[in-house]
């Protein structure tokens, strides 16, 4: 089966100007660069506009419950750890409803790649502010402006144990390179994809991101944790968004520390009957 079949043939239904188009193309280019076929890949989709990609990307995939894309992805990885696993979810899905799962997946250094569509709103439910909205942002749920400070996902991932932390802009034609590196990384990979919501977020427009983003310099050292923390906090402190790989180190992944997975995948192991389990003193 060819990696050219990574699109399903269904026409995307996102709004004109949505950053999801750019993310879909970037992911497709990364899969092609890695010579992956639809049969080689597991994807766990969240709920919302990002989750609609489930209809347009051809892979072994499931549409999870709201906030539950990451634990489903962990289950995929533990059952068949020899295949890459990707999470596609929104900022509300990942950092709001699924915030607890996000934190503990970082702690475990589970070998999954989490691609977050970060537009500051719950787009599919027509524009309420997400945990990534700036203090004072107005929406139908906060007509006078939200009182909360924006959550800092890059800093949160770093402090909780993620071993690959990156940020990209959805309309950057080279964003696929960061996705590819994140998928090739062994360990928990966060790729926060900044994107405009053309319909419901009139503040974080392409013009806004053009003014407030910048690429990390070539001399930047992604193994320096303290420097990564400083860069991760720039969106909160200076309203500047660094683009590139902030952090990239190697540590044992969760599944690599499980002796029962050393020789084969969990899905390939023999299924025992109750009598066989009793005979082997397994239960």
Order of alpha helices (4+ residues) and beta strands (2+ residues): alpha-beta-beta-alpha-beta-alpha-beta-beta-beta-alpha-beta-alpha-beta-alpha-beta-alpha-beta-alpha
